[in-house]
């Protein structure tokens, strides 16, 4: 069912047979106790009859199993027997620990298929390392992706549909990867077999990838799908979108969208580098919201007062939420009702008890401007040697501006990392552009959230807003009396 989810739909099977290429996809089977089995498939639709090699494991290690499937594909070009000999030798080896490797010895199968293979299991398996995000971002617009990502954080029901099996699998995996370091806790079926189409009416939260022929069958049979958001990858549009409450902080969401759009428009690097930058943008969103959460782990004395085991460190959820900014509290009030949040809390309590909490990516010492963002348009503007960053916070990312970091300034009081100095509306970097500082009163028709921070527009967006915006003069000095270099309306140290 999972290897050939089309189940006799020959039109879809033939449409998936593209230039005699193999298809790579994966699926997840979730048991009633929440445990998961992962399936990794390589399908050859141009063969007659079509063949599919599938590895099922309780271990989530996409890179390792993908390497194994690459070997299977090469040996299949020699003969089916060459594959079977390799699989027999493979199964004779125990699965290595993370970071370990093992050698598979079998008979060679021609010039390009040697008889000995070394297979390595990665020491750590992060989703951004193995899930290509390009297919998701090339088929949906950035605001759509962020909106669906918000649906998943709120544990809504989401159906993703396409006629392309590989695209469907890759895109649904990419959606869950963007939740990191949080994990999806509910029904997750990247590829839904036609025989299981009834899962689309499940009353609990789910993320399901469904071939468009299966979705059409469900709709024609009158299945109630009103409570699910349905997005079509082929057309890049919603088939259905219920009016779910929007609980994401608008200021951070706008900044995230701007960062993603700018990265996609400006990056000329390889696909993996782009994927890592996109994944980091979502992680910065969480890092801003959860900044300093480790300070709310209860001490041994507090644990004893609460009559809990003194060996267990616990998280003071209410105190943490009360410490957040007022504009972020509605998000946390909704987020604390989800299993995603509480699983994260449980994991962090265990990490804290084991002394491993600093390994959490949300506690990284890196600031947003330290990220290795491969944007070719960024130039470096050094800060004067006597500049003090003790009280200087970037208004773009709310992180401290360190001495060695390129910095931009608007006026005399508003500081930004050079990488964070962007137009609020389109996200373009403002170096060399006529940036306009505006009040929230002049942007009420454009921005939906009141924010006590400087809002910047590039010249193009300022003109499109039809506002008479006049930038204030920037002829001040900074850094112990050293003059800053004036670049149009932008002060660059």
C-alpha positions in Angstrom: 0.0 0.0 0.0 2.7 2.5 0.9 5.1 1.4 -1.9 2.4 1.8 -4.6 -0.2 4.1 -3.0 -1.9 4.7 -6.4 -3.3 1.1 -6.2 -4.3 0.4 -9.7 -4.6 4.1 -10.8 -2.5 3.5 -13.9 -2.9 7.1 -15.2 -1.2 8.4 -12.1 1.4 5.7 -12.2 2.3 6.5 -15.8 2.4 10.2 -15.0 4.9 9.5 -12.2 7.2 7.6 -14.7 9.4 10.6 -15.7 12.2 9.9 -18.1 12.8 6.5 -16.7 14.2 8.0 -13.5 13.9 6.3 -10.2 11.6 7.8 -7.5 12.7 8.4 -4.0 10.2 8.9 -1.2 9.5 7.9 2.4 6.6 7.3 4.7 5.9 7.1 8.4 3.7 4.5 10.2 2.5 5.7 13.6 1.3 3.1 16.1 -1.4 3.6 18.7 1.2 4.2 21.4 2.8 7.0 19.3 5.9 5.0 18.3 6.9 5.4 14.6 8.3 3.2 11.9 10.0 4.9 9.0 9.9 3.6 5.5 12.5 4.6 2.9 11.7 3.7 -0.7 13.3 3.7 -4.1 10.9 2.9 -6.9 11.7 2.0 -10.6 8.5 2.7 -12.6 10.2 2.2 -16.0 10.8 -1.5 -15.3 8.2 -4.0 -16.3 6.7 -4.9 -13.9 7.6 -1.8 -11.8 9.8 -2.5 -8.7 10.1 -0.8 -5.4 12.8 -1.5 -2.8 11.7 -0.4 0.7 13.6 -0.4 4.0 11.5 -0.2 7.2 13.1 0.7 10.5 12.4 2.2 13.9 15.5 4.4 13.3 15.1 7.7 11.7 18.4 8.1 9.7 17.5 9.3 6.2 21.0 9.9 5.1 22.2 6.4 6.0 19.2 4.7 4.4 19.4 6.9 1.3 23.1 5.8 0.9 21.9 2.2 1.1 19.2 2.8 -1.5 21.8 4.5 -3.8 23.8 1.3 -3.7 20.7 -0.8 -4.4 19.9 1.4 -7.5 23.5 1.0 -8.9 23.4 -2.8 -8.4 19.9 -3.1 -9.9 21.3 -1.8 -13.2 23.5 -4.9 -13.2 20.8 -7.4 -12.2 18.1 -8.2 -9.6 20.4 -10.9 -8.2 23.1 -8.3 -7.5 20.6 -6.5 -5.3 19.6 -9.6 -3.4 23.2 -10.5 -2.7 23.9 -7.1 -1.3 20.7 -7.1 0.9 21.6 -10.5 2.3 25.1 -9.2 3.3 23.5 -6.0 4.6 21.1 -7.7 7.0 24.0 -9.7 8.5 25.3 -6.5 10.1 23.9 -5.0 13.3 22.9 -1.3 13.1 25.7 0.9 14.3 25.4 3.5 17.0 25.1 7.1 15.9 28.5 8.2 14.5 29.5 4.5 13.8 29.9 2.7 10.6 30.0 -0.9 9.2 31.3 -2.6 6.1 29.1 -4.8 3.8 31.1 -7.4 1.9 29.4 -9.1 -1.0 30.2 -10.2 -4.5 31.0 -7.5 -7.1 28.4 -6.8 -9.8 30.3 -5.5 -12.8 32.8 -2.7 -13.3 31.0 0.0 -11.3 29.7 -2.2 -8.5 32.4 -3.2 -6.2 31.9 -5.9 -3.6 32.7 -3.9 -0.4 30.8 -0.9 0.9 31.3 1.2 4.0 28.1 2.7 5.4 28.1 5.4 8.1 25.3 6.4 10.4 25.5 10.2 11.1 26.3 11.2 14.7 23.3 13.5 14.7 20.4 13.6 12.4 19.0 17.1 11.9 16.1 17.4 9.4 17.7 20.4 7.6 20.6 18.1 6.7 18.6 15.6 4.7 15.3 17.1 3.7 15.6 19.4 0.6 13.5 22.4 1.2 13.7 23.7 -2.4 10.8 21.7 -3.7 8.5 23.1 -1.0 9.6 26.7 -1.5 9.4 26.4 -5.3 5.8 25.2 -5.3 4.3 27.4 -2.5 4.8 31.1 -1.8 6.7 32.0 1.4 3.6 33.5 3.2 1.7 30.3 2.5 4.5 28.2 3.9 4.7 30.3 7.0 0.9 30.1 7.4 0.9 26.3 7.1 3.8 26.2 9.5 1.6 28.1 12.0 -1.2 25.7 11.5 1.1 22.8 12.5 2.3 24.7 15.6 -1.3 25.2 16.6 -1.9 21.4 15.9 -4.5 21.9 13.1 -5.4 19.4 10.4 -3.4 19.9 7.2 -3.7 17.9 3.9 -1.1 18.4 1.3 -1.9 17.1 -2.2 0.0 16.6 -5.5 0.1 14.4 -8.5 3.8 13.8 -8.0 4.6 11.2 -5.4 8.2 12.3 -4.8 7.3 16.0 -4.5 4.5 15.1 -2.1 6.8 13.1 0.2 9.6 15.7 0.1 7.3 18.6 0.8 5.5 17.0 3.7 8.8 16.0 5.3 10.1 19.6 4.7 7.1 21.0 6.6 7.8 18.9 9.7 11.5 19.7 9.5 10.7 23.4 9.8 9.2 22.8 13.3 12.7 21.9 14.7 13.6 21.8 17.6 9.9 21.0 18.2 8.5 17.7 16.8 5.1 16.9 15.4 3.3 14.6 17.9 0.1 13.6 16.0 -0.9 11.6 13.0 1.7 12.0 10.3 1.3 10.2 6.9 3.6 11.7 4.2 2.0 9.4 1.6 -1.5 8.2 2.2 -2.5 5.0 0.4 -5.8 5.1 -1.4 -7.1 2.3 0.8 -6.6 4.5 3.9 -8.3 7.6 2.5 -10.7 7.5 5.5 -7.9 8.9 7.7 -8.7 12.3 6.1 -11.8 12.5 8.4 -9.8 11.7 11.6 -11.0 13.9 14.5 -7.5 14.6 15.8 -4.7 16.9 14.4 -2.9 15.4 11.4 -0.5 16.2 8.6 -1.2 14.0 5.6 0.2 13.9 2.1 -2.4 12.7 -0.4 -2.3 12.1 -4.1 -4.8 14.3 -5.8 -6.7 11.3 -7.2 -7.2 10.0 -3.7 -8.3 13.4 -2.5 -10.8 13.7 -5.4 -12.2 10.3 -4.5 -12.7 11.4 -0.9 -14.4 14.6 -1.9 -16.7 12.8 -4.4 -17.7 10.3 -1.7 -18.8 13.2 0.5 -16.2 12.9 3.3 -16.3 15.8 5.7 -13.1 17.7 5.2 -14.3 21.2 6.3 -12.0 21.3 9.3 -8.8 20.7 7.3 -6.6 23.1 5.4 -6.0 21.6 2.0 -3.1 22.9 -0.1 -2.2 21.8 -3.6 1.5 21.7 -4.5 0.8 21.5 -8.2 -1.2 24.8 -8.4 0.4 26.5 -5.4 -3.0 27.3 -4.0 -5.4 26.3 -1.2 -8.3 24.0 -2.1 -9.7 24.8 1.3 -8.6 27.0 4.2 -10.8 27.2 7.4 -10.6 30.4 9.3 -8.2 29.2 12.0 -7.3 31.8 14.6 -3.9 33.4 13.9 -1.8 33.2 17.1 1.7 33.8 15.6 3.3 37.1 16.7 2.8 39.3 13.7 6.1 41.2 14.2 8.2 38.1 14.2 6.1 36.5 11.4 6.7 39.5 9.2 10.4 39.4 10.0 10.5 35.7 9.2 8.8 36.2 5.8 11.1 39.1 4.9 14.2 37.0 5.8 13.0 34.0 3.7 12.1 36.1 0.7 15.4 37.9 0.8 17.4 34.7 1.1 15.5 33.1 -1.9 16.0 36.2 -4.0 19.7 36.9 -3.2 21.3 33.5 -2.7 23.5 32.0 -5.4 24.9 29.2 -3.4 24.4 25.4 -3.6 21.0 23.9 -2.6 22.2 22.5 0.7 23.5 25.9 1.8 20.2 27.5 0.9 18.3 24.8 2.9 20.4 25.5 6.0 19.8 29.2 5.8 16.0 28.8 5.4 15.9 26.4 8.3 17.9 28.8 10.5 15.4 31.5 9.8 12.7 29.5 11.4 15.0 28.6 14.3 15.7 32.2 14.9 11.9 32.8 15.3 11.9 30.2 18.1 15.1 31.5 19.6 13.6 35.0 20.0 10.4 33.7 21.6 12.2 31.2 23.9 15.2 33.4 24.8 16.4 32.6 28.3 14.0 29.8 28.9 16.8 27.9 30.7 16.6 30.4 33.6 13.1 28.9 34.5 14.4 25.4 35.3 13.5 24.9 39.0 16.4 24.5 41.5 16.8 21.6 43.9 15.3 23.6 46.7 12.3 24.5 44.7 11.9 20.9 43.6 11.8 19.7 47.3 9.2 22.3 48.2 7.1 21.0 45.3 7.6 17.5 46.7 9.1 16.3 43.5 12.2 14.1 43.1 15.3 16.1 43.9 17.0 14.4 41.0 14.6 15.8 38.5 14.8 19.4 37.3 11.5 20.9 36.2 10.4 23.8 34.1 8.3 26.6 35.6 6.0 27.2 32.7 3.8 29.9 34.2 6.7 32.0 35.4 8.3 31.7 31.9 5.1 32.8 30.1 4.6 35.7 32.5 8.2 36.9 31.7 7.5 37.1 28.0 6.7 40.3 26.2 3.0 41.3 26.3 2.6 41.0 22.5 4.0 37.4 22.6 1.8 36.2 25.5 -1.2 35.3 23.3 1.0 32.9 21.3 2.3 31.2 24.4 -1.2 31.0 25.9 -2.3 29.0 22.8 1.0 27.1 22.4 1.0 25.7 26.0 -2.2 23.9 25.1 -0.4 21.8 22.5 1.4 18.4 22.8 4.2 19.9 20.8 5.0 22.3 23.6 4.8 19.8 26.4 6.9 17.3 24.6 9.5 20.0 24.2 9.3 20.8 27.9 9.6 17.1 28.9 12.7 16.7 26.7 14.3 19.9 28.1 13.7 18.8 31.7 15.4 15.5 30.9 18.3 17.3 29.2 18.6 19.7 32.2 18.6 16.8 34.6 21.4 15.1 32.6 23.4 18.3 32.3 22.9 18.5 28.5 20.6 21.5 28.3 23.2 23.7 26.6 23.0 21.4 23.6 19.6 22.8 22.8 19.8 24.9 19.6 17.6 27.6 21.2 20.4 28.3 23.7 23.1 28.8 21.1 25.5 31.7 21.9 25.3 32.8 18.3 23.3 35.9 17.5 21.2 36.2 14.4 23.9 38.2 12.6 26.5 35.4 13.2 24.6 33.0 11.0 26.5 32.0 7.9 24.0 33.5 5.5 25.3 33.3 1.9 24.0 36.6 0.6 26.3 38.0 -2.0 24.9 41.6 -1.6 26.1 42.0 2.0 29.2 44.2 2.5 31.1 44.7 5.7 31.1 47.9 7.7 33.5 47.6 10.7 32.6 49.2 14.0 35.1 51.7 15.6 37.5 50.1 18.1 36.1 52.1 21.0 32.4 51.3 20.3 30.7 49.9 23.3 27.9 47.3 22.7 27.1 46.9 26.3 23.6 48.5 25.9 23.2 48.3 22.1 20.6 45.8 20.9 19.8 45.1 17.3 16.2 46.3 16.6 16.0 43.7 13.8 16.7 40.6 15.9 16.7 41.8 19.5 20.2 40.4 20.0 23.2 42.2 21.4 25.5 43.8 18.8 29.0 42.5 19.5 32.2 44.5 18.9 33.3 42.5 15.9 30.0 42.5 14.1 29.1 44.8 11.1 26.6 47.4 12.3 24.2 49.9 10.8 22.6 52.9 12.5 19.5 55.0 11.8 19.8 58.3 13.6 21.6 58.3 16.9 19.6 55.7 18.9 18.5 52.9 16.5 21.1 50.2 15.9 21.0 47.1 13.6 23.2 44.3 12.6 24.1 45.1 9.0 22.3 41.8 8.0 19.2 42.8 9.9 19.0 46.4 8.5 16.1 45.6 6.1 12.9 47.2 4.7 10.0 46.1 6.9 7.7 45.6 3.9 9.8 43.7 1.4 12.8 42.6 3.4 15.5 44.0 1.1 18.8 45.0 2.6 19.0 48.8 3.0 22.6 49.4 2.4 22.9 52.2 -0.2 19.1 52.7 -0.2 17.2 55.7 1.0 15.7 54.2 4.1 12.7 56.0 5.6 11.9 55.8 9.3 8.1 55.9 9.8 5.7 56.0 12.7 3.1 53.2 13.2 0.3 55.7 12.7 1.4 56.1 9.0 1.4 52.3 8.5 -1.8 51.2 10.2 -3.3 50.3 6.9 -0.3 48.1 6.0 0.9 46.5 9.2 -1.6 44.8 11.5 0.3 44.9 14.8 1.4 47.9 16.9 5.1 47.7 17.7 7.3 49.9 19.8 10.2 49.8 17.4 11.6 51.6 14.5 9.9 50.7 11.2 12.0 51.1 8.0 10.9 51.3 4.4 13.1 51.2 1.3 12.5 54.0 -1.3 10.3 51.7 -3.5 8.0 50.6 -0.6 7.8 54.2 0.7 6.6 55.4 -2.7 4.1 52.5 -3.0 2.6 53.3 0.4 1.7 56.8 -0.8 2.9 58.3 2.5 4.8 61.5 2.8 7.8 60.1 4.7 10.6 62.3 5.7 13.7 60.7 7.2 15.3 62.4 10.1 18.8 63.7 9.7 21.6 61.4 10.6 24.6 63.6 11.2 25.5 62.3 14.7 28.6 60.7 16.1 28.9 57.3 17.7 31.6 55.3 19.5 33.3 57.7 21.8 33.4 60.7 19.5 34.3 59.0 16.2 32.3 60.2 13.3 30.3 57.6 11.4 30.3 57.4 7.7 27.0 58.8 6.2 25.7 56.6 3.3 22.7 58.5 2.0 20.2 58.1 4.9 22.1 55.3 6.5 24.9 55.6 9.0 27.5 53.0 8.5 30.4 52.6 10.9 
